[in-house]
Amino acid sequence: MSILSSNYRFKFNTSIEQIGQTVWDDLAMGCSPFCQYTFLHALETSGSVGGQSGWQPYHLVIYQNSQPVGILPLYKKTHSYGEYVFDFAWANTYRHYGVNYYPKLVAAIPFTPVTGARLMLNKEVDKQQLLPILCQEISNQLEVSGMSSMHWLFVEQNLSQLLHTHGQIQRKAVQFEWFNHQYTSFEDYLTFFNSRKRKNVKKERLKITNQGVKVVRLHGDSLTEELMGFFYHCYQQTYLKRSGHNGYLTEAFFKQIFKDLHKNLMLVIALKDQQPIASALFVFDKNQLCGRYWGALEEIQNLHFECCYYQGIEFCIEQDIAHFNPGTQGEHKILRGFEPIYCYSNHSLREQAFQEAVERFIQQENTHITEYKNNAEKLLPFRQTDE
């Protein structure tokens, strides 16, 4: 479907293949691996989205003078799983009043709670001019399609603030990220901890060695299909224990990103008696490392911290990567030097009464979010500068 609006034309697409890799990657140039065609295409062709997954691709391409000048990855959702911006209470309220919350529309990277580009534009496009037209176009689309609402998830702060000025309610949450202040080694990093917290980290890492576990990092051409297969087995086991299913992402997805994105993958493998027992998979580029998936076949004290946090920190120092997003939630990250930061989403609900109710809810929630972030900052392990 395409609609002319001002000098822009908008077209919604039900698969990424309708857009094509050349157009997509030209507009996503410089964005994270998660925003690239190969990652999103792997999600679709592997069955991780589409079909009965509850994620139906609905990607928006923006044209100007018949040329594609912008892309917004969009999905029609029939549930709220795999988003990590929680609106289950909103859905319950809709149900209470006998109104359908689903389907809804989300601008997001499925199963990926990482802040990044959502609206990817040609550098010549005036974002300030485009946004009110785009918001109106999306509002029209909600109306004609019967979707309840539009949700922009893990949006960069500047875009979130612009969206807020155009009626898209801004919501804040807290994640924990590690920042590389030009550390020369993990030992150098620990010198910035206070004495007690530094000793705790060293004890945690020593316990791994004392339990006979060796941990290695592999990336790029050192990865193999066999190791990726072992990782997927670990991934499945984690979801089976936690949720009773095999995980949102299919084996075909991991095989595809191993083929197409192996230069952006880093795999941590834990071995005991020379046999692999756990693994963690990371995605990275020159700016950021993201810890995404983890699993273990044997319970080993502190092994999660080692594989998912300390190995990632060492890799960032080694590769001169600026920051490390280890995944969403988890106050235990604070004591290991992951700092609380705000992440942003924006929301617009078609029914005005629900829009006003959500806005009141978020205003109240923001007070608690601010207090939570302030309290978390007080728990960071770094020593005072005058110590």
C-alpha positions in Angstrom: 0.0 0.0 0.0 1.4 3.5 -0.9 0.0 6.9 -0.1 1.2 10.3 -1.3 1.8 12.8 1.4 3.4 16.2 0.7 6.4 15.4 -1.5 6.9 12.1 0.3 5.5 8.7 -0.7 5.2 5.9 1.9 5.0 2.2 1.1 4.5 -0.6 3.6 6.1 -4.0 2.7 5.3 -7.4 4.1 8.8 -8.8 3.7 12.3 -7.3 3.6 12.9 -9.1 0.3 10.3 -6.7 -1.3 12.7 -3.9 -0.5 16.0 -5.6 -1.5 19.4 -5.6 0.1 20.9 -2.7 -2.0 18.2 -0.2 -1.1 18.1 -1.3 2.6 21.9 -1.3 3.2 22.4 2.0 1.4 20.1 3.6 3.9 21.3 1.6 6.9 25.0 2.4 6.2 26.9 3.0 9.4 24.1 1.5 11.6 24.7 -1.4 13.9 24.7 -5.0 12.6 21.2 -5.5 14.0 19.8 -2.9 11.5 21.5 -4.5 8.5 19.6 -6.4 5.8 21.4 -9.7 6.6 20.3 -9.8 10.2 16.7 -8.9 9.6 16.5 -11.1 6.5 17.8 -14.0 8.5 15.0 -13.5 11.0 12.4 -13.7 8.3 13.8 -16.5 6.2 14.5 -18.7 9.2 10.9 -18.4 10.5 12.0 -16.6 13.7 9.6 -13.8 12.6 6.6 -14.2 10.3 4.3 -17.2 10.1 2.9 -18.0 13.5 5.5 -16.1 15.5 3.3 -13.0 16.2 5.8 -10.8 14.4 4.6 -9.9 10.9 7.0 -7.7 8.8 5.5 -4.4 7.7 8.6 -2.4 6.8 8.1 1.2 5.7 10.0 2.7 2.8 9.9 6.5 2.4 10.3 7.8 -1.1 11.0 11.4 -2.3 10.9 12.1 -6.1 10.6 8.4 -6.7 13.8 7.7 -4.8 14.0 5.7 -1.6 15.2 8.1 1.1 14.2 6.3 4.3 13.5 3.0 6.0 11.7 2.2 9.2 11.7 -1.5 10.3 8.1 -2.2 11.3 6.2 -5.3 12.5 2.6 -6.0 13.2 2.4 -7.7 16.6 -0.3 -10.0 18.0 1.4 -10.3 21.4 4.0 -8.4 23.4 6.8 -11.0 23.8 10.3 -10.4 22.6 10.1 -6.6 22.9 11.6 -5.9 26.4 9.5 -2.8 26.7 6.7 -4.1 28.8 3.1 -3.1 28.0 1.2 -6.2 29.3 -0.7 -4.0 31.8 -1.9 -1.8 28.9 -3.1 -4.9 27.0 -4.9 -6.1 30.1 -6.7 -2.7 30.5 -7.8 -2.9 26.9 -9.1 -6.4 27.5 -10.9 -5.3 30.7 -12.9 -2.7 28.6 -13.6 -5.2 25.8 -11.3 -3.4 23.3 -8.6 -5.1 21.2 -5.0 -4.1 21.9 -3.6 -6.5 19.3 -2.6 -6.2 16.6 -0.4 -3.3 17.3 2.5 -1.8 15.3 6.1 -1.7 16.5 9.3 -0.1 15.1 11.9 -2.4 16.6 14.5 -5.0 16.0 12.9 -8.3 17.1 14.2 -9.9 20.3 17.0 -7.2 20.5 16.7 -4.7 23.4 19.6 -2.6 22.1 19.2 1.1 21.4 20.0 2.0 17.8 18.8 3.6 14.6 15.1 3.0 13.9 14.4 5.7 11.3 17.2 5.3 8.8 17.4 8.3 6.4 19.3 9.6 3.5 21.5 12.4 4.8 19.8 14.9 2.6 16.4 14.4 4.2 15.2 17.0 6.7 14.1 15.0 9.7 12.4 17.9 11.3 10.2 18.3 8.2 9.6 14.6 7.7 8.6 13.6 11.2 5.2 15.2 11.5 4.3 13.9 8.0 5.5 10.4 9.0 3.6 10.4 12.3 0.4 11.4 10.5 1.0 8.6 7.9 1.4 6.0 10.6 -1.7 7.3 12.4 -3.6 6.9 9.2 -2.3 3.4 8.8 -3.4 2.5 12.3 -6.9 3.7 11.4 -7.3 1.9 8.1 -5.8 -1.3 9.4 -7.5 -1.5 12.8 -4.2 -1.6 14.7 -4.5 -0.1 18.2 -1.2 1.7 18.6 2.3 2.5 17.4 5.4 1.8 19.5 9.0 2.9 18.8 11.3 0.7 20.9 14.9 1.4 22.0 15.0 4.6 20.1 18.0 6.9 20.2 17.5 9.8 22.6 17.4 12.6 20.0 14.8 10.9 17.9 12.8 10.0 21.0 12.6 13.6 22.0 11.6 14.7 18.5 8.9 12.1 18.4 7.7 13.3 21.8 7.2 16.8 20.3 4.9 15.2 17.7 2.6 13.5 20.2 4.5 10.2 20.6 4.6 9.7 24.4 8.1 9.2 25.7 8.8 6.4 28.1 12.1 5.8 29.9 13.6 2.6 31.3 17.1 1.7 32.7 19.7 -0.6 31.3 23.3 -1.2 32.4 26.2 -0.6 30.0 30.0 -0.7 30.4 32.1 2.2 29.0 35.7 1.8 27.9 37.6 4.7 29.3 40.8 3.8 27.4 41.7 0.9 29.7 44.8 -1.0 28.8 43.8 -4.3 30.4 41.3 -5.9 32.7 43.7 -5.3 35.6 44.0 -1.7 34.7 40.2 -1.5 34.7 40.0 -3.0 38.2 42.4 -0.3 39.5 39.4 2.1 39.3 37.4 -0.1 41.7 37.4 0.4 45.4 39.5 -2.2 47.2 36.6 -4.5 48.5 34.8 -4.6 45.1 38.1 -5.2 43.3 38.8 -8.2 45.5 35.3 -9.6 44.9 35.7 -9.6 41.2 39.1 -11.3 41.4 37.6 -14.0 43.7 34.8 -14.6 41.2 37.2 -15.1 38.3 39.6 -17.2 40.4 36.7 -19.6 41.3 36.2 -20.4 37.6 39.9 -21.5 37.4 39.7 -23.4 40.6 36.7 -25.4 39.3 38.8 -26.6 36.4 37.1 -24.4 33.8 38.9 -22.7 30.9 37.2 -19.9 29.0 38.2 -18.9 25.5 37.0 -16.2 23.0 36.6 -16.8 19.3 35.5 -14.4 16.6 35.5 -13.9 12.9 37.3 -16.6 10.9 38.1 -18.6 14.1 34.4 -19.5 14.4 33.2 -22.9 13.1 29.8 -24.5 12.3 30.5 -27.1 15.0 31.0 -24.4 17.7 27.9 -22.5 16.6 26.0 -25.8 16.7 27.2 -26.3 20.3 26.1 -22.8 21.2 22.6 -23.4 19.8 22.3 -26.5 22.0 23.2 -24.3 25.0 20.7 -21.7 23.9 17.9 -24.2 23.7 18.7 -25.7 27.1 18.5 -22.2 28.7 15.0 -21.6 27.3 13.8 -25.1 28.1 14.8 -24.6 31.8 13.4 -21.0 32.0 10.4 -21.0 29.7 9.6 -24.5 28.6 10.3 -23.9 24.9 13.3 -24.0 22.6 13.7 -20.2 22.3 12.4 -17.5 20.0 15.2 -17.9 17.5 15.5 -21.0 15.2 18.6 -23.0 14.4 18.3 -21.8 10.8 18.6 -18.2 12.1 22.0 -18.9 13.8 23.2 -20.8 10.8 22.4 -17.9 8.6 24.1 -15.2 10.7 27.1 -17.5 11.0 27.3 -17.5 7.2 26.6 -13.8 6.6 27.7 -12.0 9.8 30.5 -14.1 11.2 32.9 -11.1 11.2 30.5 -9.4 13.6 30.2 -12.4 15.9 32.2 -13.2 19.0 31.7 -16.5 20.8 32.8 -17.3 24.3 33.2 -21.0 25.1 33.7 -22.5 28.6 35.5 -25.9 28.7 35.9 -28.4 31.5 38.1 -31.5 31.1 38.6 -30.2 27.5 34.8 -30.5 26.8 32.6 -27.5 26.1 30.0 -26.9 28.8 28.7 -23.3 28.2 28.8 -20.6 25.7 27.7 -17.0 25.1 27.3 -15.2 21.7 28.0 -11.5 21.2 27.4 -9.2 18.2 29.8 -6.3 17.7 31.1 -3.6 15.4 33.8 -1.0 15.8 31.6 1.0 18.3 29.7 -1.5 20.5 29.7 -5.0 21.8 26.3 -6.5 22.6 25.9 -9.6 24.7 22.8 -11.4 23.3 22.5 -15.1 24.0 23.8 -17.5 26.7 23.5 -21.1 27.8 25.2 -23.7 30.0 25.0 -27.5 30.2 26.5 -27.6 33.7 25.9 -25.4 36.7 29.2 -23.7 37.6 29.4 -21.0 40.2 30.1 -17.5 38.7 30.3 -19.0 35.1 27.6 -16.6 33.8 29.5 -13.6 35.1 32.7 -14.8 33.5 31.2 -15.7 30.1 28.7 -12.9 29.7 30.4 -9.9 31.5 34.2 -10.3 32.1 35.0 -11.8 28.8 33.1 -9.1 27.1 34.9 -6.4 28.9 38.3 -7.9 28.1 37.2 -8.1 24.4 36.3 -4.5 24.3 39.6 -3.4 25.9 41.5 -5.7 23.4 39.6 -4.4 20.4 39.2 -0.8 21.5 35.4 -0.9 21.5 33.8 2.0 23.2 30.9 0.4 25.1 29.3 -2.9 25.9 25.6 -3.6 26.2 25.4 -7.0 28.0 21.6 -7.4 27.7 18.6 -6.0 29.5 17.8 -5.9 33.2 20.0 -7.3 36.0 21.1 -5.2 39.0 24.0 -7.7 39.5 25.7 -5.9 36.6 26.2 -2.8 38.7 28.8 -4.3 41.0 30.8 -5.3 38.0 31.0 -1.8 36.6 28.0 -1.6 34.3 26.6 1.9 34.7 22.8 2.6 34.7 21.7 4.5 31.6 18.3 5.6 30.3 16.8 3.9 27.2 13.8 5.3 25.5 10.6 4.2 23.7 7.7 6.3 22.3 4.0 5.3 22.1 0.9 6.5 20.4 -2.5 4.9 21.0 -5.4 5.4 18.6 -8.1 5.7 21.2 -7.7 9.1 22.9 -8.9 7.8 26.3 -6.3 5.1 26.4 -3.6 7.6 25.2 -4.4 9.9 28.1 -4.4 7.0 30.6 -1.0 5.7 29.3 0.4 9.2 29.5 -0.6 9.5 33.2 0.8 6.0 33.9 4.2 6.9 32.3 4.4 10.2 34.2 4.0 8.3 37.5 6.4 5.6 36.3 9.1 8.1 35.4 9.4 9.2 39.0 10.2 5.7 40.1 12.6 5.2 37.1 14.6 8.3 38.0 14.8 7.2 41.6 15.9 3.7 40.6 18.7 5.1 38.3 19.9 7.4 41.0 20.0 4.6 43.6 21.8 2.3 41.2 24.5 4.9 40.5 25.3 4.9 44.2 26.1 1.2 44.1 28.8 1.4 41.4 32.1 -0.1 42.5 34.3 2.7 41.4 36.5 4.4 44.0 36.2 8.1 44.7 38.8 10.1 42.9 40.4 11.3 46.2 40.9 7.7 47.5 
